[in-house]
């Protein structure tokens, strides 16, 4: 039986998958494609996470698409609004008609002889195979099936409720309960103020503090520009303003860490006035942007602290006990509900086994080319966003660049493209963040090279030049 063939398969119908589809159909309208989505709905992260208060940790003028303006008033948006934006975008460009739901890829194998990928798919009611010329992985960077959960001693003895935010039950009733949120990152900072609206009390228990910046959820400059300029022009001006501000602040933190630390802590001290919270609980041991900075829209976390509805406690867990937690300091923390906001498990290429001419690829052996393709793997690209800015900024650039590569191949009559590693490039770890989820996963991730195009750039302006203006057929790619 002949395997159905498609020009391009896009894996994942989240923010980056819908964006990649837009660029592909714009630049290569004669190529047919499908989006394979393992879940029953589009939206990726914004469909998966349902915990109270779920929201973006970047402004939507940069997290949104370059080709479709974000029109809602809130710049720091809630999860349902972002999901609606993704669905509306897919519908506006008829991308929703190309999605096959509940189609999960189990493996992908490239044949140099046939110059195509064969993809094994698990779907409702059975399995099937598809073949394609090009594979674009837009499946995100973490495990959708389970979040990271430390090995908590005594967890089974706890008599209350225990949950990881990635598996939040929408029917969970937390009103009037005493809650402990374990963690200090973006998820914990989102959960605490929302839970505090209805809970009896919320304690954010952190092993160590993170950096926080309280910002207004509505961008007043953006609102002024939208009221006085053409919608499209206003959107692009706002987008560029926010790109310059975010990358400028990142550079400031990197070059002047002591000054950045003082500035951020001054902001926190101002927010803590009128509360019993100690600034000691907000002084990280690392420099700003050694880990991702947490945005607190409208200072809602600090509002909860000032109202006495929440507290922040820095301590380590010795074990769970029937009534809550035993802490290293000797204190016992009682709780009806404990939420382990302890992060994600990174999963490279959605954990899909990749084979090239019957040889399984070890991710650790790979080097990224322009952060979009991998040494030794033909006709495969991956969209991967920034760790220091909005995720979609880089995914948007990569999606457009991949479409340009495919258009170039069509024009020149090529059927395959493969990055070939430069033997003179020194290898280093893929990311320089000290975040736990990165450190836990580094042995299962590719490395990066010491220089372009094998180095993972975290600079939007460098990438803008690289993806948009450098020639497609450079020395790093082999076309055939």
C-alpha positions as CSV (number, residue, x, y, z in Angstrom):
1,X,0.0,0.0,0.0
2,X,1.4,3.4,-1.0
3,X,2.1,5.9,1.8
4,X,0.3,9.2,1.3
5,X,2.8,12.0,0.5
6,X,2.7,15.6,1.5
7,X,5.2,18.3,0.6
8,X,5.6,19.7,4.2
9,X,4.5,18.4,7.6
10,X,4.4,20.9,10.4
11,X,4.4,19.3,13.9
12,X,2.3,21.2,16.5
13,X,-0.6,23.7,16.2
14,X,0.5,26.2,18.8
15,X,1.8,29.7,18.4
16,X,4.8,28.7,16.4
17,X,3.1,26.1,14.3
18,X,0.4,28.5,13.1
19,X,3.0,31.1,12.4
20,X,5.2,28.7,10.4
21,X,2.1,27.7,8.4
22,X,1.3,31.3,7.6
23,X,4.9,32.0,6.2
24,X,4.9,28.7,4.3
25,X,1.6,29.3,2.4
26,X,2.6,32.9,1.8
27,X,6.0,32.2,0.2
28,X,5.3,28.7,-1.2
29,X,1.6,28.7,-2.2
30,X,2.1,25.7,-4.5
31,X,3.4,23.4,-1.7
32,X,0.8,21.4,0.1
33,X,1.1,20.9,3.9
34,X,-0.6,19.6,7.0
35,X,-0.2,20.4,10.6
36,X,-0.1,17.3,12.9
37,X,-1.4,18.1,16.4
38,X,-1.2,15.4,19.1
39,X,-4.0,17.0,21.1
40,X,-7.6,17.5,20.3
41,X,-7.4,21.3,20.0
42,X,-5.0,23.9,18.7
43,X,-3.1,26.4,21.0
44,X,-0.2,24.4,22.4
45,X,0.8,25.9,25.8
46,X,-2.3,28.1,25.9
47,X,-4.6,25.2,25.5
48,X,-2.7,22.9,27.8
49,X,-2.3,25.1,30.9
50,X,-5.6,25.9,32.7
51,X,-4.4,26.9,36.2
52,X,-5.9,30.0,37.8
53,X,-4.5,33.3,36.4
54,X,-2.5,31.7,33.5
55,X,-1.1,34.6,31.5
56,X,1.8,35.6,29.3
57,X,5.2,36.4,30.8
58,X,6.0,38.7,27.8
59,X,4.1,41.6,26.3
60,X,1.7,40.5,23.5
61,X,3.0,43.0,21.0
62,X,6.1,40.9,20.8
63,X,4.6,37.6,21.7
64,X,2.0,38.1,19.0
65,X,2.7,37.6,15.3
66,X,4.4,40.2,13.2
67,X,1.8,39.6,10.5
68,X,-1.4,40.0,12.6
69,X,-1.8,42.8,15.2
70,X,-2.7,42.1,18.8
71,X,-5.7,44.3,19.3
72,X,-6.7,43.6,23.0
73,X,-6.1,46.3,25.5
74,X,-4.0,44.2,27.9
75,X,-0.4,43.9,26.9
76,X,0.2,41.2,29.5
77,X,-2.6,38.9,28.5
78,X,-4.5,36.0,30.1
79,X,-4.3,32.5,28.7
80,X,-7.9,32.4,27.2
81,X,-7.3,35.7,25.3
82,X,-4.0,34.3,23.9
83,X,-5.7,31.1,22.9
84,X,-8.5,33.0,21.2
85,X,-5.9,35.1,19.3
86,X,-4.2,31.9,18.0
87,X,-7.5,30.4,16.9
88,X,-8.6,33.6,15.2
89,X,-5.3,33.9,13.4
90,X,-5.6,30.3,12.1
91,X,-9.2,30.9,10.9
92,X,-8.3,34.2,9.3
93,X,-5.7,32.6,7.0
94,X,-7.6,29.3,6.7
95,X,-4.8,27.5,8.5
96,X,-7.3,25.7,10.7
97,X,-8.4,23.7,7.6
98,X,-4.9,22.1,7.4
99,X,-4.8,20.7,11.0
100,X,-5.1,17.0,11.7
101,X,-5.9,16.6,15.4
102,X,-5.0,13.7,17.7
103,X,-2.2,12.8,15.3
104,X,0.9,12.0,17.4
105,X,4.2,11.3,15.7
106,X,5.9,8.2,17.1
107,X,9.0,8.4,14.9
108,X,10.4,10.1,11.8
109,X,12.9,8.5,9.4
110,X,14.8,10.2,6.5
111,X,15.9,8.2,3.5
112,X,18.7,9.8,1.4
113,X,17.9,7.4,-1.4
114,X,14.2,8.5,-1.6
115,X,14.9,12.0,-0.4
116,X,11.9,12.0,1.9
117,X,10.7,11.6,5.5
118,X,8.5,8.7,6.5
119,X,6.5,9.6,9.6
120,X,4.8,7.0,11.9
121,X,1.7,8.4,13.4
122,X,-0.5,7.3,16.3
123,X,-4.1,8.5,15.9
124,X,-7.5,7.8,17.3
125,X,-8.6,4.4,16.1
126,X,-5.2,3.2,15.0
127,X,-2.0,4.2,13.3
128,X,-0.8,5.4,9.9
129,X,2.3,6.5,7.9
130,X,2.8,9.7,6.0
131,X,5.8,10.8,3.9
132,X,7.0,14.3,3.2
133,X,9.8,16.2,1.7
134,X,10.3,18.6,4.6
135,X,9.5,18.4,8.3
136,X,9.1,21.5,10.5
137,X,9.0,20.9,14.2
138,X,6.9,23.4,16.1
139,X,6.2,21.2,19.1
140,X,7.7,23.5,21.8
141,X,10.5,22.6,24.2
142,X,8.8,20.8,27.1
143,X,7.0,17.5,27.9
144,X,3.2,18.0,27.5
145,X,2.4,14.8,29.4
146,X,4.1,15.7,32.7
147,X,5.7,18.6,34.5
148,X,8.8,18.3,36.7
149,X,8.1,16.9,40.1
150,X,10.9,16.6,42.7
151,X,11.1,13.4,44.7
152,X,9.3,14.7,47.8
153,X,9.9,12.6,50.9
154,X,6.7,11.6,52.6
155,X,4.4,12.9,49.9
156,X,2.1,9.9,50.3
157,X,1.4,10.8,53.9
158,X,-0.1,14.2,53.1
159,X,-3.8,14.2,53.8
160,X,-4.7,17.3,51.8
161,X,-4.8,17.8,48.1
162,X,-1.6,17.9,46.0
163,X,-1.4,19.1,42.4
164,X,1.1,20.2,39.7
165,X,-0.2,23.3,37.7
166,X,0.4,21.4,34.4
167,X,-2.4,19.0,35.5
168,X,-4.8,21.5,37.0
169,X,-8.3,20.2,37.5
170,X,-10.7,23.0,36.6
171,X,-13.2,21.6,39.1
172,X,-10.7,22.0,42.0
173,X,-12.3,24.1,44.7
174,X,-9.7,26.1,46.6
175,X,-12.0,28.7,48.1
176,X,-11.4,29.2,51.9
177,X,-8.4,26.9,51.9
178,X,-5.0,27.3,53.3
179,X,-2.7,26.9,50.3
180,X,1.1,26.4,49.8
181,X,2.6,27.1,46.4
182,X,6.1,25.6,46.1
183,X,8.2,27.6,43.7
184,X,9.2,31.2,42.9
185,X,9.1,31.3,39.1
186,X,6.6,32.6,36.6
187,X,4.0,30.0,37.4
188,X,4.1,30.6,41.2
189,X,4.0,34.3,40.7
190,X,0.9,34.0,38.5
191,X,-0.9,31.5,40.8
192,X,-0.4,33.3,44.2
193,X,-2.3,36.5,43.6
194,X,-5.2,34.7,41.8
195,X,-5.5,32.0,44.5
196,X,-5.4,34.7,47.2
197,X,-8.7,36.2,45.9
198,X,-10.6,33.3,47.2
199,X,-8.3,31.3,49.5
200,X,-8.1,31.6,53.2
201,X,-4.3,32.2,52.9
202,X,-1.6,31.5,50.4
203,X,2.1,30.9,51.2
204,X,4.6,31.0,48.4
205,X,7.4,28.7,49.6
206,X,10.6,29.2,47.7
207,X,14.0,27.5,48.1
208,X,15.6,30.7,46.7
209,X,14.2,34.1,45.5
210,X,13.7,35.2,41.9
211,X,13.9,38.7,40.4
212,X,10.5,40.4,39.8
213,X,9.5,43.5,37.9
214,X,6.1,45.0,38.4
215,X,4.8,46.4,35.1
216,X,1.3,47.7,34.1
217,X,-0.7,45.2,32.2
218,X,-1.9,47.9,29.9
219,X,0.7,49.8,27.8
220,X,-0.5,53.4,27.8
221,X,1.9,54.4,25.0
222,X,0.5,51.7,22.9
223,X,-3.0,52.8,23.6
224,X,-2.1,56.4,22.6
225,X,-0.5,55.2,19.3
226,X,-3.5,52.9,18.5
227,X,-5.9,55.8,19.0
228,X,-3.9,58.2,16.8
229,X,-2.3,56.1,14.0
230,X,-3.3,53.6,11.4
231,X,-3.8,50.2,13.1
232,X,-1.0,48.4,11.3
233,X,1.5,51.2,11.7
234,X,0.7,51.6,15.4
235,X,1.2,47.9,15.9
236,X,4.6,47.8,14.3
237,X,5.8,50.9,16.2
238,X,4.6,49.4,19.5
239,X,6.3,46.1,18.6
240,X,9.6,47.8,17.9
241,X,9.4,50.0,21.0
242,X,9.0,46.9,23.1
243,X,11.7,45.0,21.3
244,X,14.2,47.9,22.0
245,X,13.1,48.2,25.6
246,X,13.3,44.5,26.5
247,X,16.6,43.8,24.7
248,X,18.0,47.1,26.0
249,X,17.2,46.1,29.6
250,X,18.6,42.6,29.0
251,X,21.9,44.2,27.8
252,X,21.9,46.5,30.8
253,X,21.5,43.6,33.2
254,X,24.3,41.7,31.5
255,X,26.8,44.6,31.3
256,X,25.9,46.3,34.6
257,X,24.6,43.5,36.9
258,X,25.2,45.4,40.1
259,X,23.2,48.4,38.9
260,X,20.5,46.2,37.5
261,X,20.2,44.3,40.8
262,X,19.9,47.6,42.7
263,X,17.2,48.9,40.3
264,X,15.1,45.8,40.5
265,X,15.3,45.6,44.3
266,X,14.4,49.2,44.6
267,X,11.2,48.5,42.6
268,X,10.4,45.5,44.9
269,X,11.0,47.6,48.1
270,X,8.6,50.2,46.8
271,X,6.0,47.5,46.1
272,X,6.5,46.0,49.6
273,X,5.6,49.1,51.5
274,X,2.6,48.5,53.6
275,X,3.2,44.8,53.9
276,X,4.9,42.6,56.5
277,X,7.1,41.0,53.8
278,X,10.8,41.1,54.2
279,X,13.0,42.3,51.3
280,X,15.3,39.3,52.2
281,X,12.8,37.1,50.5
282,X,13.3,39.0,47.2
283,X,17.1,39.0,47.0
284,X,18.3,36.3,44.6
285,X,21.8,34.9,44.9
286,X,22.4,35.2,41.1
287,X,22.7,38.2,38.8
288,X,19.7,39.5,36.9
289,X,18.9,37.4,33.8
290,X,21.1,34.5,34.8
291,X,17.6,33.1,35.1
292,X,14.5,34.5,33.3
293,X,13.0,37.6,34.9
294,X,9.5,37.3,36.3
295,X,6.9,40.0,35.3
296,X,4.3,40.9,37.8
297,X,1.5,42.7,35.9
298,X,0.0,45.6,37.9
299,X,2.0,44.4,40.9
300,X,-0.8,41.9,41.7
301,X,1.6,39.6,43.8
302,X,2.5,42.6,45.9
303,X,-1.1,43.7,46.3
304,X,-1.8,40.2,47.8
305,X,1.1,40.6,50.2
306,X,0.0,44.0,51.3
307,X,-3.6,42.8,51.9
308,X,-2.3,40.0,54.1
309,X,-3.8,37.4,51.9
310,X,-0.4,35.9,50.9
311,X,3.1,35.6,52.2
312,X,6.5,34.6,50.8
313,X,8.7,32.2,52.8
314,X,12.2,31.2,52.0
315,X,13.0,27.7,53.3
316,X,13.7,24.1,52.2
317,X,11.4,21.2,52.5
318,X,12.5,18.3,54.7
319,X,9.5,16.2,54.1
320,X,5.7,16.2,53.6
321,X,3.7,15.4,56.8
322,X,0.0,14.6,57.1
323,X,-0.9,18.2,57.8
324,X,1.5,19.9,55.3
325,X,5.2,20.4,55.2
326,X,8.2,20.0,57.6
327,X,10.8,22.6,56.8
328,X,14.5,22.7,57.2
329,X,14.3,25.6,59.7
330,X,12.2,23.4,62.0
331,X,8.9,25.1,61.1
332,X,5.8,23.2,60.1
333,X,3.7,24.7,57.4
334,X,0.1,23.5,57.5
335,X,-1.9,23.3,54.3
336,X,-5.2,22.0,52.8
337,X,-3.8,22.3,49.3
338,X,-0.2,22.1,48.1
339,X,0.7,23.1,44.5
340,X,4.1,22.1,43.2
341,X,4.9,25.0,40.8
342,X,8.3,23.4,40.2
343,X,8.6,23.8,36.5
344,X,8.8,21.9,33.3
345,X,10.6,18.9,31.8
346,X,12.4,19.8,28.7
347,X,11.8,17.5,25.7
348,X,13.9,18.0,22.6
349,X,11.8,17.6,19.4
350,X,8.9,16.4,21.4
351,X,10.9,13.3,22.3
352,X,10.3,11.9,18.8
353,X,13.0,9.4,17.7
354,X,14.7,10.7,14.6
355,X,16.5,8.4,12.1
356,X,18.7,9.3,9.2
357,X,19.3,6.4,6.8
358,X,18.3,3.9,9.6
359,X,20.7,5.5,12.1
360,X,19.0,6.9,15.2
361,X,20.2,10.5,15.9
362,X,21.6,11.3,19.3
363,X,20.6,14.9,20.1
364,X,23.8,15.4,22.0
365,X,25.8,14.9,18.8
366,X,24.0,17.7,17.0
367,X,24.9,21.4,16.4
368,X,22.2,23.9,15.6
369,X,22.5,25.8,12.4
370,X,21.1,29.4,12.8
371,X,19.1,27.9,15.7
372,X,16.7,26.4,13.1
373,X,18.3,23.3,11.6
374,X,20.8,20.6,12.8
375,X,24.0,19.3,11.5
376,X,23.7,16.1,9.6
377,X,19.9,16.1,9.5
378,X,18.5,16.9,6.0
379,X,15.2,18.7,5.4
380,X,14.3,19.2,9.0
381,X,13.8,22.6,10.8
382,X,12.8,23.5,14.3
383,X,11.3,26.7,15.6
384,X,12.7,27.6,19.0
385,X,12.2,31.0,20.7
386,X,14.3,33.3,22.9
387,X,15.1,32.7,26.5
388,X,15.6,36.4,27.1
389,X,12.7,37.9,25.1
390,X,9.3,36.9,23.7
391,X,9.3,33.3,22.4
392,X,7.5,34.2,19.2
393,X,10.0,36.9,18.1
394,X,12.5,34.2,17.1
395,X,9.9,31.6,16.0
396,X,8.5,34.2,13.6
397,X,11.9,34.8,12.1
398,X,12.6,31.1,11.8
399,X,9.2,30.3,10.2
400,X,9.8,33.0,7.5
401,X,13.4,31.8,6.9
402,X,12.4,28.2,6.5
403,X,9.8,29.2,4.0
404,X,12.5,31.2,2.1
405,X,14.7,28.1,2.1
406,X,11.9,26.0,0.6
407,X,11.2,28.7,-2.0
408,X,14.9,28.8,-2.9
409,X,15.0,25.0,-3.3
410,X,12.0,25.1,-5.6
411,X,13.5,27.8,-7.7
412,X,16.9,26.0,-8.1
413,X,15.4,22.5,-8.4
414,X,16.9,21.1,-5.2
415,X,15.2,18.4,-3.2
416,X,17.4,18.3,-0.1
417,X,19.3,20.6,2.2
418,X,21.6,19.7,5.0
419,X,23.7,21.7,7.4
420,X,27.3,20.3,7.6
421,X,29.2,21.0,10.8
422,X,32.4,22.9,10.6
423,X,35.1,20.8,12.2
424,X,36.9,23.9,13.5
425,X,34.0,25.0,15.7
426,X,34.4,24.5,19.4
427,X,31.3,23.0,21.3
428,X,29.7,24.6,24.3
429,X,26.4,24.0,26.2
430,X,23.3,25.1,24.3
431,X,22.1,27.7,26.9
432,X,23.9,29.8,29.5
433,X,20.9,30.1,31.9
434,X,21.2,28.6,35.4
435,X,17.4,27.8,35.5
436,X,16.7,24.4,37.0
437,X,14.7,23.1,33.9
438,X,17.7,23.9,31.7
439,X,20.3,22.3,34.0
440,X,18.2,19.2,34.4
441,X,17.9,18.7,30.6
442,X,21.4,19.7,29.3
443,X,22.6,16.1,28.9
444,X,19.7,15.4,26.5
445,X,20.0,18.5,24.4
446,X,22.3,19.4,21.5
447,X,25.3,21.6,22.1
448,X,26.1,24.8,20.3
449,X,29.1,26.1,18.4
450,X,31.4,28.9,19.6
451,X,30.5,31.1,16.6
452,X,27.8,31.8,14.0
453,X,26.0,30.2,12.4
454,X,26.5,27.3,14.9
455,X,25.9,29.5,17.9
456,X,22.4,29.9,19.3
457,X,21.9,33.6,19.1
458,X,19.8,35.4,21.8
459,X,20.0,38.7,20.0
460,X,17.0,39.7,17.9
461,X,18.8,42.3,15.9
462,X,21.6,39.9,14.9
463,X,19.0,37.3,14.0
464,X,17.0,39.8,12.0
465,X,20.0,40.4,9.8
466,X,20.9,36.7,9.6
467,X,17.5,35.4,8.7
468,X,16.3,38.3,6.5
469,X,19.4,39.6,4.7
470,X,22.1,36.9,4.6
471,X,22.1,34.7,1.5
472,X,20.3,31.3,1.8
473,X,23.1,29.3,0.2
474,X,26.0,30.0,2.6
475,X,28.9,27.7,3.4
476,X,27.0,26.0,6.2
477,X,24.3,24.4,4.0
478,X,24.7,21.7,1.4
479,X,21.9,21.6,-1.3
480,X,21.4,18.7,-3.6
